Amino acid sequence: MTGAGETAPPVDRALLDLAVAVAREAGEVTLEWFGARDLAVEAKADGTPVTAADRAAERLVRERLAAAVPDDGVLGEEEPETPGRSGRRWIVDPIDGTKGFARGVPLYTTLLALDDEHGPAVGVIAIPAQAQVVAAGRGLGCWWDGAPARVSDVPDLDGAYLMSSSYSHWPAEHLLAVQDAGCVLRTWGDGYGYALVATGRAEAMVDHEVARYDVAAMPVILAEAGGRFTSLAGEPGAQHGSGVASNGLVHDALLARLRSSGGSGDSGTAGTPSRT
């Protein structure tokens, strides 16, 4: 990891291009099952849902990465971790928003991230049913379907659009705190909500419980788009069990509102799976 005060070098653009191509292809695989009335949804041991589309998409990602960067490690939601020898690790969530996917909601995403010895290096949010991609590489900017992506310039929580994967899991005190601040609350979040923040269409996204693969793409995407990504406790990185993304301007005020309201706060459990 790059030390305090040091600037990490830009990532190799070829790695960003690889990530975008693989995430797009994996997302296209999920469309083979999307909208199927006979789609079987199974419950994994942790209670989260999984479908044949999740497994097929992750298998494709692993195969493509094994062919292109065989020394890199891979961490995914559906298969055991593959150790690497290069110092780089890819992190994949083949379908973020499986419950919505199973109900035919076209806002699910395919997420792919790369961490290297300097930290978050590449992040991709593919939105297969909309044929959209938001992607970023460290030092290379954030891009929305080939055009530069930037966060909004809304300066205050009053009137800010705040996304979440589900408000039903929020502590009541947190929900009242953001309502009292004047936030406009919207859901169907997951990776889509983070994409909205990175492209300036929403000001913030909050997830109280996430696994690393749910948000590994977000630190570099938000940073390169001019925003911020932390845990509920304000810690940078995707390993803390919760996620808060914003345009940067409302970030501290949002965290302060959530802290002052009490409730469960940051879970601190980096392996907690998303409930979506």
C-alpha positions as CSV (number, residue, x, y, z in Angstrom):
1,M,0.0,0.0,0.0
2,T,1.1,3.6,-0.7
3,G,2.1,5.3,2.5
4,A,0.5,8.5,4.0
5,G,1.4,11.5,1.9
6,E,2.5,9.5,-1.1
7,T,0.8,9.5,-4.4
8,A,0.1,6.2,-6.0
9,P,1.1,5.9,-9.7
10,P,-1.5,5.6,-12.4
11,V,-2.6,2.1,-13.2
12,D,-1.8,0.6,-16.5
13,R,-4.6,1.5,-18.9
14,A,-4.5,-2.0,-20.4
15,L,-5.7,-3.3,-17.0
16,L,-8.7,-0.9,-17.1
17,D,-9.5,-1.9,-20.6
18,L,-9.3,-5.6,-19.6
19,A,-11.6,-5.0,-16.7
20,V,-14.2,-3.2,-18.8
21,A,-14.2,-5.8,-21.5
22,V,-14.5,-8.7,-19.0
23,A,-17.2,-7.0,-16.9
24,R,-19.2,-6.2,-20.1
25,E,-19.0,-9.8,-21.3
26,A,-20.0,-11.2,-17.9
27,G,-22.9,-8.8,-17.8
28,E,-24.1,-10.0,-21.2
29,V,-24.0,-13.5,-19.9
30,T,-26.5,-12.6,-17.2
31,L,-29.0,-11.4,-19.8
32,E,-29.5,-15.0,-20.9
33,W,-31.4,-15.6,-17.7
34,F,-32.8,-12.0,-17.1
35,G,-36.6,-12.0,-17.2
36,A,-36.9,-15.8,-17.3
37,R,-40.1,-16.8,-15.5
38,D,-38.7,-20.1,-14.6
39,L,-35.5,-18.8,-13.1
40,A,-34.5,-20.9,-10.1
41,V,-33.3,-18.8,-7.1
42,E,-31.4,-20.8,-4.4
43,A,-30.4,-19.8,-0.9
44,K,-26.8,-20.0,0.0
45,A,-25.5,-21.0,3.5
46,D,-25.4,-17.4,4.5
47,G,-29.0,-16.8,3.4
48,T,-28.3,-14.7,0.4
49,P,-29.8,-15.6,-3.0
50,V,-27.9,-17.1,-6.0
51,T,-28.9,-18.1,-9.5
52,A,-27.3,-19.9,-12.4
53,A,-26.6,-16.5,-13.9
54,D,-24.5,-15.5,-10.9
55,R,-22.4,-18.6,-11.2
56,A,-22.0,-18.5,-15.0
57,A,-21.0,-14.8,-14.9
58,E,-18.4,-15.3,-12.2
59,R,-17.0,-18.4,-14.0
60,L,-16.6,-16.4,-17.2
61,V,-14.7,-13.6,-15.3
62,R,-12.4,-16.1,-13.7
63,E,-11.7,-17.8,-17.0
64,R,-10.9,-14.6,-18.8
65,L,-8.6,-13.3,-16.1
66,A,-6.8,-16.7,-15.8
67,A,-6.1,-16.4,-19.5
68,A,-5.1,-12.7,-19.5
69,V,-3.3,-12.3,-16.1
70,P,-2.7,-15.8,-14.8
71,D,-0.5,-14.6,-11.9
72,D,-3.2,-12.4,-10.4
73,G,-5.4,-13.5,-7.5
74,V,-9.2,-13.5,-7.7
75,L,-11.8,-13.0,-4.9
76,G,-15.4,-13.6,-5.8
77,E,-18.8,-14.1,-4.3
78,E,-19.6,-17.5,-5.7
79,E,-16.3,-19.5,-5.8
80,P,-13.4,-19.9,-3.4
81,E,-10.6,-17.4,-3.6
82,T,-7.8,-18.0,-6.1
83,P,-4.5,-16.9,-4.6
84,G,-2.1,-15.0,-6.8
85,R,1.6,-14.4,-7.2
86,S,1.7,-10.9,-8.8
87,G,0.6,-8.8,-5.8
88,R,-2.6,-7.9,-7.6
89,R,-6.1,-9.2,-6.7
90,W,-9.3,-9.0,-8.7
91,I,-12.6,-8.8,-6.9
92,V,-15.8,-9.8,-8.6
93,D,-19.5,-9.6,-7.8
94,P,-21.2,-11.2,-10.8
95,I,-24.7,-9.9,-10.0
96,D,-25.0,-7.2,-7.3
97,G,-28.7,-7.0,-6.7
98,T,-29.7,-10.7,-7.3
99,K,-33.1,-10.2,-5.7
100,G,-33.9,-7.4,-8.1
101,F,-32.5,-9.4,-11.0
102,A,-34.7,-12.4,-10.1
103,R,-37.8,-10.1,-10.1
104,G,-36.9,-8.6,-13.5
105,V,-35.7,-5.2,-12.3
106,P,-33.1,-3.9,-14.8
107,L,-30.9,-2.1,-12.3
108,Y,-28.7,-4.9,-11.2
109,T,-24.9,-4.6,-11.9
110,T,-21.8,-6.7,-12.5
111,L,-18.9,-5.4,-10.5
112,L,-15.2,-5.9,-11.0
113,A,-12.3,-4.3,-9.2
114,L,-8.6,-4.6,-9.1
115,D,-6.4,-3.9,-6.1
116,D,-2.6,-3.7,-6.4
117,E,0.3,-3.0,-4.1
118,H,-0.7,0.6,-3.9
119,G,-4.4,0.0,-3.1
120,P,-7.5,0.3,-5.2
121,A,-6.5,0.5,-8.9
122,V,-9.5,-0.3,-11.1
123,G,-13.3,-0.3,-10.6
124,V,-16.1,-1.2,-13.0
125,I,-19.8,-1.0,-12.6
126,A,-21.5,-2.7,-15.6
127,I,-25.3,-2.3,-15.9
128,P,-26.1,-5.1,-18.3
129,A,-29.9,-4.5,-18.9
130,Q,-29.1,-0.9,-19.7
131,A,-25.9,-1.6,-21.7
132,Q,-24.1,1.0,-19.6
133,V,-20.7,1.0,-17.9
134,V,-19.1,3.3,-15.3
135,A,-15.4,2.6,-14.9
136,A,-12.3,4.2,-13.4
137,G,-8.6,3.6,-13.2
138,R,-6.3,5.2,-10.7
139,G,-4.9,8.3,-12.2
140,L,-6.9,7.8,-15.4
141,G,-10.3,9.4,-14.5
142,C,-13.8,8.0,-14.3
143,W,-15.8,7.2,-17.4
144,W,-19.5,6.7,-18.2
145,D,-19.8,4.9,-21.5
146,G,-16.7,6.6,-22.8
147,A,-17.4,10.1,-21.6
148,P,-15.9,11.7,-18.5
149,A,-18.0,11.1,-15.3
150,R,-18.1,13.6,-12.5
151,V,-20.0,13.8,-9.2
152,S,-22.6,16.6,-8.7
153,D,-21.9,20.0,-7.2
154,V,-24.8,19.9,-4.7
155,P,-23.3,21.4,-1.5
156,D,-25.8,20.5,1.2
157,L,-27.9,17.6,2.4
158,D,-31.1,19.6,2.1
159,G,-32.4,18.4,-1.3
160,A,-29.6,15.9,-1.8
161,Y,-30.6,12.6,-3.4
162,L,-29.6,9.8,-1.1
163,M,-29.6,6.2,-2.4
164,S,-29.6,2.9,-0.5
165,S,-29.9,-0.7,-1.3
166,S,-32.7,-1.0,1.3
167,Y,-34.0,1.4,3.9
168,S,-35.7,-1.5,5.8
169,H,-32.3,-2.5,7.3
170,W,-31.5,1.1,8.5
171,P,-31.6,1.9,12.2
172,A,-34.7,4.1,12.7
173,E,-32.5,6.9,14.2
174,H,-30.4,7.0,11.0
175,L,-33.5,7.2,8.8
176,L,-35.0,10.0,10.8
177,A,-31.6,11.9,10.8
178,V,-31.3,12.0,7.0
179,Q,-35.0,12.8,6.6
180,D,-34.7,15.7,9.0
181,A,-31.7,16.9,7.1
182,G,-33.9,17.2,4.0
183,C,-32.4,14.4,2.0
184,V,-34.5,13.0,-0.9
185,L,-34.5,9.2,-0.3
186,R,-34.5,6.7,-3.1
187,T,-33.7,3.0,-3.3
188,W,-33.0,0.2,-5.8
189,G,-29.4,1.0,-5.0
190,D,-26.7,-1.7,-5.0
191,G,-24.0,-1.0,-7.6
192,Y,-26.5,1.1,-9.5
193,G,-26.7,3.6,-6.6
194,Y,-23.0,4.1,-6.6
195,A,-23.0,4.6,-10.3
196,L,-25.6,7.4,-9.9
197,V,-23.3,9.2,-7.4
198,A,-20.3,8.8,-9.6
199,T,-22.1,10.3,-12.6
200,G,-23.7,13.2,-10.7
201,R,-27.3,11.9,-10.8
202,A,-27.4,11.4,-7.0
203,E,-25.4,12.9,-4.1
204,A,-24.9,10.0,-1.8
205,M,-25.3,6.2,-1.4
206,V,-25.3,4.4,2.0
207,D,-25.0,0.7,2.7
208,H,-25.1,-0.4,6.3
209,E,-23.9,-3.9,5.6
210,V,-21.8,-5.0,2.7
211,A,-19.2,-7.6,1.8
212,R,-15.9,-6.5,0.2
213,Y,-17.0,-7.7,-3.3
214,D,-20.1,-5.4,-3.0
215,V,-18.0,-2.2,-2.8
216,A,-14.5,-3.1,-3.9
217,A,-14.9,-1.1,-7.1
218,M,-16.2,2.0,-5.4
219,P,-13.1,3.7,-3.8
220,V,-11.3,4.3,-7.1
221,I,-14.5,5.1,-9.0
222,L,-15.6,7.7,-6.5
223,A,-12.1,9.2,-6.2
224,E,-11.6,9.5,-9.9
225,A,-15.1,11.1,-10.3
226,G,-14.2,13.7,-7.7
227,G,-16.2,12.2,-4.8
228,R,-15.5,10.2,-1.7
229,F,-16.0,6.6,-0.4
230,T,-15.7,5.5,3.2
231,S,-17.3,3.3,5.8
232,L,-19.9,4.6,8.1
233,A,-17.1,5.3,10.5
234,G,-15.3,7.4,8.0
235,E,-12.6,4.8,7.2
236,P,-11.4,4.7,3.6
237,G,-11.4,1.4,1.7
238,A,-13.9,-1.4,1.0
239,Q,-12.9,-3.7,3.8
240,H,-14.9,-2.3,6.7
241,G,-18.3,-3.8,6.3
242,S,-20.3,-0.7,5.3
243,G,-20.2,1.8,2.5
244,V,-20.8,5.5,2.1
245,A,-20.3,7.2,-1.3
246,S,-20.9,10.9,-1.9
247,N,-20.0,13.8,-4.1
248,G,-17.5,14.8,-1.4
249,L,-19.3,18.0,-0.6
250,V,-22.0,16.4,1.6
251,H,-19.9,13.6,3.0
252,D,-18.8,14.9,6.3
253,A,-22.3,16.3,7.1
254,L,-23.8,13.0,6.2
255,L,-21.4,11.0,8.4
256,A,-22.0,13.5,11.2
257,R,-25.8,13.1,11.0
258,L,-25.5,9.3,11.1
259,R,-23.1,9.3,14.0
260,S,-25.0,11.8,16.1
261,S,-28.3,9.9,15.6
262,G,-26.9,6.7,17.3
263,G,-28.2,3.4,16.0
264,S,-25.9,0.5,15.0
265,G,-23.4,2.5,13.1
266,D,-20.5,0.8,11.3
267,S,-20.7,-3.0,11.6
268,G,-17.0,-3.4,11.2
269,T,-17.6,-6.9,9.6
270,A,-15.9,-6.8,6.2
271,G,-17.2,-10.2,5.3
272,T,-20.9,-9.4,5.9
273,P,-22.8,-10.3,2.7
274,S,-25.1,-7.9,1.1
275,R,-28.8,-8.7,1.7
276,T,-29.8,-7.7,-1.8
